[in-house]
Amino acid sequence: MQAPVDVTYLADTVILLRYFEAVGRVRRAISVIKKRTSAHEDTIREYRIGSTGIKVGEPLTNFQGVLRGVPELIGGDNALMDLHKA
């Protein structure tokens, strides 16, 4: 990813939010790119914003290319959040 201005040296934590398409729907992914004070989780997770707030799902272990914007399902059972439950 490229940004017009590099501000990562000013930020303590950098979170990347992306849209991706899967199973005919537009989904949202979240990942922590940098956390200055301690180790951070390196997984990419789907998140959903609903009437009760933000829900973060399990890691997207069966996808690759989510951060590039070209996700590809590489495993059997996907780890996408059930839209009807949130």
Secondary structure as UniProt FT lines:
FT   TURN            8..10
FT   STRAND          13..22
FT   TURN            23..24
FT   STRAND          25..35
FT   STRAND          45..50
FT   TURN            51..52
FT   STRAND          53..59
FT   TURN            61..62
FT   STRAND          63..64
FT   TURN            66..69
FT   STRAND          72..73
FT   TURN            83..85
//
